[in-house]
Amino acid sequence: MVSVRRPARPGFTLKQLAELAGVHPSTVSRALDPLKHGLVAADVADRIRRIAEEHGYRRNSVAASLRTQRSTLVGVLVPDIANPVFSPIISGITEVVRGQGFSTIVADTGGEADSGLRLVDELIARRVEGLVLASATRNDPVLNHCLAEGIPVVLVNRADDLDRAPAVVSDDILGMRAAVEHLHGLGHREIGFVGGPERLSTGHLRRIGFEQGLTDFGLAFRPDLAVEARAYDIEAGRSAAVDLMRDHPELTAIVAGNDLLALGTCAAIRGRGLTCPGDVSVVGHNDMPLVDLVEPPLTTIRIGPRQMGHEAARMLLSLIGGEAVHHMRVVLPSTLIVRGSTAPPNKAAQRR
């Protein structure tokens, strides 16, 4: 059976709704306010909402915002909304803030600082009560602007070098070390790295983790074994991997700074007439949606982006509520997920 919502009855007021429900208008106001409905007995609130639904009554959120000086809006800035890793982060944020009566506005900066600054000003003009930045660089002008404006802000997935704002990130160093440990255990000794941009904490820390992994397992790190991709996308990964394998045909394995770079690396391997993992093994990072369905399924580092969104949202709500945040950087664990893109090196690869 299809439920049809009744259109709002012209002139139907909050006072009339209160009379039908047999309560005071202030009780109706609290019951329909996402931030105050907990002050009303559950059965009474349910009855009020049911009557409101039957008569098509809608709370005027704009008027309420002007009256209370609260917008119950949270802004989320991402660098590339098409990147699959950000979807579960946004979902995690939305799940938490919605439970506290807030709504989210998501904006795509395109990875450009000027765009980020403009979007922050537009969101502040819309009276958002706080911001989550998934777009921050290591010394980010957008973060500088948010701090100068005094708006509550939390970083997610990426951090600021000086920890000037709370951040929720994955353990980038440990994740890369686990990738190297996995490849070393399979017998690989010639391992290269296709990393993300160094201006981002993820690019910087994951390279450090790769270097530490090589050292921990007795393999010498050489700077020419690590290349920096210009962006976190497939084409940038392919281009960087082409250069790396041209200069080092002896490589039997490559660790990539994220899954999109890993997919680009696999494309570069095919472009050389080689196979993955038959000739070159590949490990990604993030375990973004669908990487288990590519061919070969991608071995990668799982970071739990939805949980990152949950934690970032909780921290932001604490800041909005005037509470202290006790940890400036929350680091969530990373987990190696082994699939079909890694295997022991074959003899032909070792001869290269």
Secondary structure, 3 states (H helix, E strand, C coil): CCCCCCCCCCCCCHHHHHHHHCCCHHHHHHHCCCCCHHHCCHHHHHHHHHHHHHCCCCCCHHHHHHHHCCCCEEEEEECCCCCCCHHHHHHHHHHHHHCCCCEEEEEECCCCHHHHHHHHHHHHHCCCCEEEECCCCCCCHHHHHHHHHCCCEEEECCCCCCCCCCEEEECHHHHHHHHHHHHHHHCCCCEEEEECCCCCHHHHHHHHHHHHHHHHCCCCCCHHHEEECCCCCHHHHHHHHHHHHHHCCCCCEEEECCHHHHHHHHHHHHHCCCCCCCCCEEECCECCCCCCCCCCCCEEEECCHHHHHHHHHHHHHHHHCCCCCCCCEEEECCEEECCCCCCCCCHHHHHC
